[in-house]
Amino acid sequence: MSLNGIAASALSALKTNSTALSVVSNNVSNLNTEGYARRIVNQQTLAAGGQLVGVDIASVQRVASAYLSGEMLSAGSAAANYDTQASFFDQLNGLLGAPGDNQSLASQLNNLSAAFATASQAPATGASRTAVLTALNNLASTFSSVSSTISSLQTQVDQQAVNAIAPANVLIKQVFDLNQQIRNASATGDQSSALLDQRDTALANLAKVMDIRTSPQADGSVNVSTTDGMNLVSNTYAKLAYAGGSSNGSYGNVTIQDINPQTGQAIGSPQALDPHLSGGSLKGLIEMRDTVLGGLNASLGELAQQTAQAFNAQANANAAYPAPSSLTGRNTGLLGTDALGFTGQTTLAVTDSDGKLVQRVDVNFDAGTISVNGSVVGATGSTVSSFVTALNSALGGAGTAGFSNGVLSLTASGGNGLVVQDDAANPSTRGGTGFSQFFGLNDVFKAQGSSITATGLSAGDASGFSAGQVIALNLKGPDGDIVKQVSVTTTAGMTMGNVVTALNTAMGGAVSFTLNADGSLSAANSALYSDYSLNVTTDTTQRSGTGVSFSQIFGLGSGAAAAQAAGFAVTPQVSGNPASVGFGRPQITATSAVGDVVLSAGDNSGAIAMQNVINGSRSFGAAGAMAAQTSSISDYVASFYQNISTQSNSVSANQATQDDRLAEAQARVASNSGVNLDEELTNLTTYQQAYAASARLLSVVGQLYDTLLQIQ
């Protein structure tokens, strides 16, 4: 080989090892850089005319495993999902407390039971009444507080979902832009561009928001999609949108739409993203908001409804001593023109301050008669208004009865009081509820939603809705897919049956509505949508002067369940007068005459009965994660807290599993792609020695040339 050839080889070695040293230097300097994958130098022989003329850089290779990178993305999505849910469960558990806490529902039920037990020992004392009222208020405020806590947390979760959208869009666009730059770099032969590290970091961050799958392309770019194939990045990019907020407790979808990168304009129509999410913090937020917290609201609502029904039923069977001078019921949503709809018998008695009977009005709904002190004086009539008119007439100078805007009110004259007692053998009932409880004359609890949804209304009753009012519904799946969005607009003269028919027509068989014999409205999903929830998104209907909407009357939609606990409180009649809580039971018989004692100051039977309500058996419907069951109120409360604990523990277990999986994936990626100082030190020494040897070779060549030039 000529001296020129030796020099050329040495120069190529200097250049090659200098580049290699630069690669090692970059590796070491990026030791702690997140997302950096180490580079290695691949060398090749340099030839000219079939002869070796030195060494060259074949490539600077970025060390990365597509499999390990994919596993890390998947693990990151799963971990972010459960990390998100776990953080909210921590808040929820801290806010709600445990069953044994003094402020829990279980504790307040026990306190109420104890207050009634004490009252049964001294039913005539003011202290007993005050203690019971305090216990009633504490239980009611705890219901309302738990409901408010869950709803507030739902709002917080929903806002976080809103806040996650903009960063996700930035990451999606960043990956798209990096793809364009990487294509250009690849076209020039650059396979180790720093853009690849930036893209991997963007993908890892995007995976924390939503589960993604990547598909490498020959030009160096990657296509990105959801796990089920919905495009996020390809030759176009996707844009997410979500404004947040609920409508009657129902939340809308996050939408996704492809964007033309040349014009920035949307392509096609937006689609719901929720059903395509399988991981990431966004999935965790939506699942926490809708399934977990929404389910807890439904379970709490079922508990509140059963609690109100049970206590109100007993309170309306009891009587206070002395009897209150007036009774004002709840807004039933009924119109005066509605059919009376009661069967059985009940008695309205006017009593004096000593509990003696002043006047007895017996109502026989079966026979359609009203009697005063044992003598028939008139007919009940067939409508609510005709009945109230007949009752008012029967009371005469002893009292008055009125019905306005769905509310029945009774007032006794001359400082006397009023007592209502159903017949023991043939009690009054409308839709399965007794006269006094149906109108809420002696209720102790109320909420935003009525606990009585068996209205007694029939298909022939006028709807009472004005023309142009709207009921809008949707049918939402467990994964967030909304398969039906319909609305019904009322027309003049519609009956309740007409409204139900219109709803059935709109839903097209996906949900079948039935107005039952007891006046309740049932909604049965078709087999195809058995696990979907029905939501009322808009209801502008108002039943004449009552102000009550169609969905409120019948408790329609998943949001109605939450309304049973929202604003749960003691009725104004009770909170304003502790003496109105009945500790006794009226003792009116068929032979009771004016002057007979029908109320006793020392009667404690009502207090004992109220104490027993807590442990009485009730039929609870399926709500949230809690199955239909027959149990006591106290047992259901325990199950409610256990349900929260079970879900929390499940999420914690999944969190630990997925966090471990992510840590393992990160460790394997680091082992494969990370910078190892020992390895880099070895490479540094090797390339330095090779560089020094090449430099020495050039020095020798220089000396040889000098020697040759000195020859004479």
C-alpha positions in Angstrom: 0.0 0.0 0.0 1.3 3.5 -0.8 1.9 6.1 1.8 -1.0 8.0 0.4 -3.3 5.0 0.9 -2.1 4.6 4.4 -2.7 8.3 5.1 -6.2 8.1 3.6 -7.0 5.0 5.8 -5.8 6.8 8.9 -7.8 9.9 8.0 -11.0 7.9 7.6 -10.3 6.2 10.9 -9.9 9.6 12.6 -13.2 10.9 11.1 -15.0 7.6 12.0 -13.8 7.5 15.6 -14.3 11.2 16.0 -18.0 10.7 15.1 -18.2 7.6 17.3 -16.8 9.7 20.2 -19.4 12.3 19.5 -22.2 9.7 19.7 -20.8 8.4 23.0 -20.7 12.0 24.3 -24.3 12.5 23.4 -25.3 9.3 25.1 -23.6 10.3 28.3 -24.9 13.9 28.3 -28.5 12.5 27.9 -28.1 10.0 30.7 -31.1 11.5 32.6 -33.1 12.8 29.7 -36.6 11.3 29.7 -37.4 9.4 26.5 -33.8 9.4 25.2 -32.8 6.2 23.5 -29.1 5.5 23.3 -27.3 5.5 19.9 -24.7 3.0 18.7 -22.3 3.4 15.8 -22.2 0.8 13.1 -19.0 0.8 11.1 -18.2 -0.5 7.6 -15.2 -0.9 5.5 -14.4 1.9 3.0 -13.5 0.6 -0.4 -12.4 2.1 -3.7 -12.1 0.0 -6.9 -12.5 -3.2 -4.8 -9.6 -2.2 -2.6 -9.8 -1.4 1.1 -9.1 2.3 1.7 -10.2 2.7 5.3 -13.3 2.7 7.5 -16.6 4.6 7.4 -19.8 5.0 9.4 -22.5 2.7 8.1 -25.1 4.2 10.4 -25.8 5.7 13.7 -28.5 3.5 15.1 -31.1 4.5 17.7 -31.6 1.5 20.0 -35.4 1.0 20.5 -37.7 -2.0 20.7 -41.1 -1.6 19.1 -42.5 -4.4 21.3 -41.2 -2.9 24.6 -42.3 0.6 23.5 -45.8 -0.7 22.8 -45.9 -2.4 26.1 -44.8 0.7 28.0 -47.5 2.7 26.2 -50.2 0.2 27.1 -49.0 -0.1 30.7 -48.9 3.7 31.0 -52.5 4.0 29.9 -53.7 1.3 32.3 -51.8 2.8 35.2 -53.1 6.3 34.4 -56.6 5.0 34.4 -56.4 3.4 37.8 -54.2 6.1 39.3 -56.9 8.7 38.3 -59.7 6.6 39.9 -57.7 5.8 43.0 -57.0 9.5 43.7 -60.8 10.3 43.6 -61.6 7.3 45.8 -59.1 8.7 48.3 -61.1 11.9 48.3 -64.4 10.1 48.4 -63.5 7.9 51.3 -62.1 10.9 53.2 -65.3 13.0 52.6 -67.8 10.2 53.3 -66.1 8.6 56.3 -66.8 5.1 57.5 -70.0 3.5 58.8 -68.8 3.8 62.4 -68.0 7.5 62.1 -70.3 9.7 64.2 -71.4 11.7 61.2 -72.1 8.7 58.9 -75.6 7.7 57.8 -75.4 4.5 59.9 -74.6 6.5 63.0 -77.4 9.0 62.3 -79.9 6.2 61.9 -78.7 4.7 65.2 -79.0 8.1 66.9 -82.6 8.5 65.5 -83.5 5.1 66.7 -82.1 6.0 70.2 -84.0 9.3 70.2 -87.4 7.5 69.5 -86.5 4.9 72.1 -86.0 7.7 74.7 -89.1 9.4 73.5 -91.1 6.2 74.0 -90.2 6.4 77.7 -91.3 10.0 78.1 -93.6 10.8 75.1 -95.2 13.9 76.7 -92.0 15.9 77.4 -90.6 18.7 75.3 -87.1 17.3 75.6 -88.2 14.1 73.8 -89.7 16.1 70.9 -86.6 18.3 70.7 -84.2 15.3 70.7 -86.2 13.5 68.0 -86.3 16.7 65.8 -82.5 17.0 66.2 -82.0 13.4 65.2 -84.3 13.8 62.2 -82.5 16.9 61.1 -79.1 15.3 61.5 -80.1 12.2 59.4 -81.7 14.4 56.7 -78.6 16.8 56.6 -76.3 13.7 56.3 -78.3 12.4 53.4 -78.2 15.8 51.7 -74.5 16.2 52.5 -73.5 12.8 51.1 -75.5 13.5 48.0 -73.9 16.9 47.7 -70.4 15.4 48.2 -70.9 12.8 45.4 -72.4 15.4 43.0 -69.6 17.9 43.7 -67.0 15.3 43.1 -68.8 14.4 39.9 -68.5 18.0 38.8 -64.9 18.1 39.8 -64.2 14.9 37.8 -66.1 16.3 34.8 -64.0 19.5 34.9 -60.8 17.5 34.9 -62.1 15.7 31.8 -62.6 19.1 30.2 -59.1 20.2 31.2 -57.6 17.0 29.7 -58.9 17.7 26.2 -56.6 20.7 25.2 -53.3 19.0 26.3 -54.4 15.8 24.4 -55.0 17.8 21.2 -51.6 19.5 21.6 -49.9 16.0 21.9 -51.8 14.6 18.9 -50.8 17.6 16.7 -47.2 17.4 18.0 -47.0 13.8 16.9 -48.4 14.7 13.5 -45.9 17.5 13.1 -43.0 15.4 14.2 -44.0 12.7 11.7 -43.6 15.3 8.9 -40.2 16.3 10.2 -39.1 12.7 10.7 -40.1 11.8 7.1 -37.9 14.6 5.8 -35.0 13.4 8.0 -35.4 9.8 6.9 -35.4 10.9 3.3 -31.9 12.3 3.8 -30.7 9.1 5.5 -30.9 10.3 9.1 -32.2 7.3 11.2 -31.2 8.6 14.6 -32.8 12.0 14.6 -33.5 13.6 18.0 -37.1 14.0 16.6 -37.7 10.3 17.3 -37.0 10.8 21.0 -39.4 13.8 21.0 -42.1 11.8 19.3 -41.7 8.9 21.8 -42.0 11.3 24.7 -45.2 12.8 23.1 -46.6 9.4 22.5 -45.9 8.3 26.1 -47.7 11.5 27.4 -50.6 10.9 25.1 -50.9 7.3 26.3 -51.4 8.6 29.8 -54.5 10.4 28.6 -55.9 7.6 26.4 -54.9 4.1 25.4 -53.2 4.2 22.0 -51.7 1.9 19.4 -48.9 2.8 17.1 -48.1 1.4 13.7 -44.6 2.3 12.3 -44.5 3.3 8.6 -41.7 2.7 6.1 -41.0 6.5 5.8 -40.2 6.7 9.5 -43.6 8.1 10.6 -46.1 6.3 12.9 -49.8 6.0 12.6 -51.6 6.4 15.9 -55.1 5.1 16.8 -57.2 4.1 19.7 -57.0 0.4 20.5 -60.1 -0.4 18.4 -58.7 1.5 15.4 -60.2 5.0 15.5 -57.7 7.3 13.8 -55.7 9.8 15.9 -52.7 10.4 13.6 -52.1 9.3 10.0 -52.1 11.6 6.9 -54.7 13.5 9.0 -54.9 14.2 12.7 -57.8 14.1 15.1 -59.2 16.8 17.3 -61.1 16.1 20.5 -63.8 18.3 21.9 -65.8 18.3 25.2 -67.5 21.3 26.8 -68.4 19.5 30.0 -71.5 20.0 32.3 -74.5 17.8 32.8 -78.1 18.0 31.8 -80.4 16.6 34.5 -77.4 14.5 35.7 -76.6 13.1 32.3 -73.2 13.9 30.8 -72.5 14.1 27.0 -69.7 12.5 25.0 -66.2 13.6 24.3 -66.2 13.9 20.5 -63.4 13.2 18.0 -63.1 14.5 14.4 -60.5 14.2 11.7 -58.8 17.5 10.6 -57.4 18.2 7.1 -53.8 19.3 7.8 -53.7 21.4 4.7 -56.8 23.5 5.5 -57.3 23.0 9.2 -61.0 22.2 8.4 -62.9 19.3 9.8 -63.5 16.2 7.8 -66.9 14.5 8.2 -69.0 14.6 11.3 -67.7 14.3 14.9 -68.1 10.9 16.6 -68.3 9.9 20.2 -64.9 9.0 21.6 -66.1 7.5 24.9 -66.9 4.0 23.6 -63.4 3.8 22.0 -61.5 4.5 25.2 -60.0 1.6 27.0 -57.4 3.2 29.2 -55.7 6.4 30.2 -56.7 9.2 32.6 -59.6 10.3 30.4 -61.1 6.8 30.6 -60.6 6.8 34.4 -62.3 10.2 34.7 -65.3 9.2 32.6 -65.7 5.8 34.4 -65.4 7.5 37.8 -67.9 10.2 36.9 -70.6 8.0 35.2 -70.2 4.5 36.6 -68.8 5.0 40.1 -70.1 8.3 41.3 -73.3 8.1 39.1 -73.9 4.6 40.6 -73.4 5.8 44.1 -75.8 8.6 43.5 -78.4 6.1 42.3 -77.8 3.8 45.3 -78.0 6.7 47.7 -81.2 7.9 46.0 -82.7 4.4 46.3 -81.8 4.5 50.0 -83.2 8.0 50.5 -86.5 7.1 48.7 -87.0 4.0 50.8 -86.1 5.8 54.0 -88.6 8.6 53.2 -91.3 6.2 52.3 -90.8 4.1 55.4 -90.7 7.0 57.9 -93.4 9.0 56.2 -95.7 5.9 56.1 -95.4 5.5 59.9 -95.5 9.2 60.6 -98.8 9.4 58.7 -100.2 6.5 60.8 -99.1 8.2 64.0 -100.7 11.2 65.7 -99.2 14.0 67.8 -100.7 15.2 71.1 -102.2 17.6 71.0 -103.1 17.3 67.3 -101.8 20.1 65.0 -104.4 22.7 64.0 -103.5 22.4 60.3 -102.0 19.9 57.9 -100.4 21.0 54.6 -99.3 18.2 52.3 -96.7 17.9 49.5 -97.1 18.9 45.8 -98.5 15.7 44.4 -98.6 17.0 40.8 -102.3 16.1 40.7 -104.9 18.3 39.1 -108.3 18.9 40.5 -109.8 17.3 37.3 -107.8 14.0 37.9 -109.8 11.0 38.9 -110.0 10.6 42.6 -108.5 7.1 42.4 -108.6 6.1 46.0 -110.1 2.8 47.4 -110.7 1.7 51.0 -111.6 3.9 53.9 -110.1 6.6 56.0 -111.2 8.9 58.8 -110.5 12.6 59.4 -111.1 13.6 63.0 -111.2 17.0 64.6 -110.0 16.8 68.3 -109.7 19.3 71.1 -106.6 20.0 73.1 -107.3 17.1 75.4 -107.5 14.6 72.6 -111.3 14.3 72.7 -113.3 13.8 69.5 -115.0 16.9 68.3 -116.1 15.7 64.9 -115.5 12.5 62.9 -115.6 12.5 59.1 -115.5 9.0 57.6 -114.6 8.6 53.9 -115.6 5.4 52.2 -113.9 5.5 48.8 -115.3 2.2 47.7 -118.8 3.3 48.3 -118.1 6.8 47.3 -119.7 8.3 50.5 -118.7 10.7 53.2 -120.2 10.4 56.7 -120.2 12.8 59.6 -120.3 11.3 63.1 -121.7 8.1 61.7 -124.3 9.5 59.3 -123.8 9.7 55.5 -123.9 13.3 54.4 -122.8 13.2 50.8 -120.8 11.6 48.0 -117.0 11.8 47.4 -117.4 12.6 43.7 -115.2 11.2 41.0 -112.4 13.8 40.9 -110.0 15.3 43.3 -111.8 18.6 43.2 -115.2 17.1 43.8 -113.8 15.2 46.7 -112.2 18.2 48.3 -115.5 20.2 47.9 -117.5 17.3 49.5 -114.9 17.1 52.3 -115.0 20.8 52.9 -118.8 20.6 53.2 -118.6 17.7 55.6 -116.2 19.5 57.9 -118.7 22.3 58.1 -117.8 24.8 60.9 -115.3 22.3 62.4 -112.7 23.0 59.7 -111.8 23.6 56.0 -110.2 21.7 53.2 -108.5 23.1 50.2 -106.6 21.9 47.1 -104.4 24.2 45.1 -101.4 23.5 42.7 -101.3 19.9 43.7 -101.3 20.5 47.5 -104.0 19.4 49.9 -104.4 21.4 53.0 -106.7 20.9 56.0 -107.4 23.3 58.9 -109.4 22.9 62.1 -111.4 25.7 63.6 -111.6 27.0 67.2 -108.1 26.0 68.3 -108.8 22.3 67.7 -106.6 19.8 65.9 -106.7 17.3 63.0 -106.0 13.6 63.0 -106.1 11.2 60.0 -106.6 7.4 60.6 -107.0 4.7 58.0 -109.5 1.9 58.5 -107.6 -1.1 60.0 -109.4 -3.7 57.9 -109.7 -1.7 54.6 -107.2 1.1 54.6 -107.3 3.8 51.9 -104.9 3.6 49.0 -104.1 5.3 45.8 -101.4 3.5 43.8 -100.5 1.5 46.9 -100.1 4.5 49.2 -102.6 5.6 52.0 -104.6 8.8 51.9 -102.5 10.8 54.4 -99.2 9.7 53.1 -100.1 10.1 49.5 -100.9 13.8 50.1 -98.0 14.1 52.6 -100.2 15.4 55.4 -97.9 14.2 58.2 -94.6 13.6 56.3 -91.3 14.0 58.2 -88.9 13.9 55.2 -88.9 15.4 51.8 -86.4 15.8 48.9 -86.1 17.4 45.5 -87.7 14.3 44.0 -90.9 12.8 45.3 -90.5 9.5 47.1 -94.0 8.4 45.8 -93.8 7.6 42.0 -96.9 5.3 42.0 -99.1 8.3 41.2 -102.5 6.5 40.7 -102.8 8.4 37.3 -104.3 6.5 34.4 -104.0 6.7 30.7 -107.2 8.7 30.4 -106.2 11.5 32.8 -105.3 14.8 31.1 -101.6 15.4 30.9 -102.0 19.0 31.9 -99.1 20.0 29.6 -99.3 23.0 27.3 -98.5 22.6 23.6 -94.9 22.9 22.6 -93.3 21.6 25.8 -90.5 19.1 25.3 -89.3 15.9 26.9 -85.8 14.8 25.5 -84.3 11.4 26.3 -81.2 9.5 25.5 -80.1 5.9 26.0 -76.5 5.6 27.1 -74.4 2.5 27.3 -72.0 1.4 30.0 -69.1 2.5 27.7 -70.6 5.9 27.1 -72.1 5.2 23.7 -75.4 7.0 23.1 -77.5 5.0 20.8 -80.7 6.9 21.0 -81.4 10.7 21.3 -85.1 11.5 21.0 -87.5 14.2 22.0 -91.3 14.4 22.3 -93.1 17.7 21.9 -96.5 18.0 23.6 -99.6 19.0 21.8 -102.8 20.5 23.2 -105.2 18.1 24.8 -102.8 15.2 25.3 -103.7 12.6 27.9 -101.1 10.8 30.0 -101.7 7.8 27.7 -100.9 9.9 24.7 -97.6 11.1 26.2 -96.6 7.5 26.9 -97.5 6.5 23.4 -95.5 9.3 21.9 -92.4 8.3 24.0 -92.8 4.7 22.8 -93.0 5.8 19.2 -89.9 8.0 19.6 -87.8 5.3 21.2 -88.7 2.8 18.5 -88.7 -0.2 20.7 -85.3 0.5 22.3 -87.2 1.2 25.5 -90.8 0.3 26.1 -92.8 2.6 28.5 -95.9 1.3 30.4 -98.2 3.3 32.6 -99.0 0.7 35.2 -102.3 0.1 37.1 -100.9 1.9 40.2 -100.0 4.9 38.1 -96.3 4.3 38.1 -94.3 4.5 34.8 -92.0 1.6 34.0 -89.4 1.7 31.3 -88.1 -1.6 30.0 -85.0 -1.7 27.8 -85.0 -4.1 24.8 -82.6 -7.1 25.1 -80.2 -5.3 22.8 -79.8 -2.5 25.3 -80.3 -4.3 28.5 -77.5 -2.6 30.4 -78.1 0.9 29.0 -79.4 3.7 31.1 -82.2 6.0 30.2 -81.5 9.7 30.8 -83.9 12.7 30.7 -81.7 15.4 29.2 -84.5 18.0 28.9 -88.0 18.3 30.3 -89.8 21.6 30.0 -93.2 20.2 30.8 -95.1 21.6 33.7 -98.4 20.1 34.8 -100.7 23.1 34.8 -100.3 25.1 38.0 -98.3 22.5 39.9 -95.0 23.2 38.2 -94.2 19.5 38.3 -92.7 18.0 35.1 -93.6 14.6 33.5 -90.2 13.1 34.6 -90.6 14.4 38.1 -94.1 13.0 38.5 -93.0 9.5 37.5 -89.4 9.6 38.6 -88.3 9.0 35.0 -84.6 8.6 34.1 -81.5 7.8 35.9 -81.2 11.4 37.2 -84.4 11.0 39.1 -82.8 8.5 41.5 -80.2 11.1 42.6 -83.0 13.7 43.2 -84.3 11.4 45.9 -81.3 12.3 48.1 -80.6 15.8 46.9 -82.0 18.4 49.2 -83.2 15.7 51.6 -84.6 17.5 54.6 -87.2 17.5 57.4 -90.5 18.9 56.2 -91.2 22.6 57.1 -94.2 21.5 59.1 -92.1 19.3 61.4 -89.0 21.5 61.5 -91.1 24.5 62.5 -93.0 22.5 65.2 -91.4 19.6 67.0 -94.7 18.8 68.7 -96.1 17.8 65.3 -94.1 14.5 65.3 -96.5 11.9 66.4 -95.5 9.7 69.3 -98.9 8.1 69.7 -101.5 6.4 67.5 -105.1 7.6 67.1 -107.7 5.3 68.7 -110.8 6.0 66.5 -113.2 3.1 66.1 -116.6 2.7 64.4 -118.3 3.5 67.6 -116.2 6.5 68.6 -118.5 9.4 69.5 -118.1 13.1 70.1 -116.4 13.6 73.5 -114.5 10.3 73.4 -110.8 10.4 74.0 -109.1 9.3 70.8 -105.6 10.7 71.6 -103.6 10.2 74.8 -100.6 12.2 76.0 -98.9 9.2 77.4 -99.3 7.0 74.3 -95.9 5.8 73.1 -97.0 3.3 70.5 -96.1 5.6 67.6 -92.6 6.3 69.0 -92.0 2.6 69.3 -93.2 2.0 65.8 -90.9 4.8 64.4 -88.0 3.2 66.2 -88.8 -0.1 64.5 -88.9 1.4 61.0 -85.1 1.3 60.8 -84.9 -2.5 61.1 -88.1 -3.3 59.2 -87.8 -5.2 55.9 -88.0 -3.2 52.7 -87.7 -4.1 49.0 -84.9 -2.1 47.4 -84.5 -1.9 43.6 -81.3 -2.4 41.7 -79.3 0.9 41.8 -75.8 1.6 40.7 -73.5 -1.3 41.7 -76.0 -2.6 44.3 -78.4 -5.4 43.3 -82.1 -5.5 44.1 -82.6 -6.9 47.6 -84.9 -7.2 50.5 -83.3 -5.9 53.6 -83.7 -3.3 56.4 -82.7 0.3 56.0 -79.9 -0.2 58.4 -78.5 -3.2 56.5 -78.8 -1.3 53.2 -76.8 1.6 54.7 -74.1 -0.9 55.7 -74.1 -2.4 52.2 -73.9 1.1 50.7 -70.6 1.8 52.6 -69.4 -1.7 51.9 -70.0 -1.1 48.2 -67.8 2.0 48.3 -65.1 0.1 50.1 -65.3 -2.9 47.7 -65.0 -0.6 44.6 -62.2 1.4 46.2 -60.2 -1.8 47.1 -60.7 -3.2 43.6 -59.3 0.0 42.1 -56.4 0.0 44.5 -55.5 -3.6 43.7 -55.7 -2.8 39.9 -53.6 0.3 40.5 -50.9 -1.6 42.2 -50.9 -4.2 39.5 -50.7 -1.7 36.6 -48.2 0.5 38.4 -46.0 -2.6 38.8 -46.5 -3.5 35.2 -45.5 0.0 34.1 -42.4 0.0 36.3 -41.4 -3.4 34.8 -42.0 -2.1 31.3 -40.0 1.1 32.0 -37.1 -1.0 33.5 -37.0 -3.2 30.4 -37.0 -0.2 28.1 -34.3 1.4 30.1 -32.3 -1.8 30.0 -32.7 -2.1 26.2 -32.6 1.6 25.2 -31.1 3.4 28.2 -27.6 4.7 28.6 -25.2 2.5 30.6 -22.3 4.4 31.9 -20.0 1.4 32.1 -20.8 0.5 28.5 -20.2 4.0 27.3 -16.9 4.2 29.2 -15.8 1.1 27.4 -16.8 2.5 24.1 -15.1 5.8 25.0 -11.9 4.1 25.8 -12.1 2.0 22.6 -12.8 4.9 20.3 -10.1 7.1 22.0 -7.5 4.4 21.5 -8.5 3.9 17.9 -8.4 7.6 17.4 -5.0 7.8 19.0 -3.8 4.9 16.9 -5.0 6.6 13.7 -3.3 9.8 14.7 -0.1 7.9 15.4 -0.3 6.2 12.0 -0.6 9.6 10.3 2.4 10.8 12.3 4.4 7.8 11.1 3.4 8.5 7.5 4.6 12.1 8.0 7.9 10.9 9.3 8.3 8.5 6.3 7.6 11.4 3.9 10.2 13.5 5.7 12.8 10.6 5.5 12.1 10.2 1.8 12.5 13.9 1.1 15.9 13.8 2.9 17.3 11.1 0.6 19.9 12.7 -1.8 
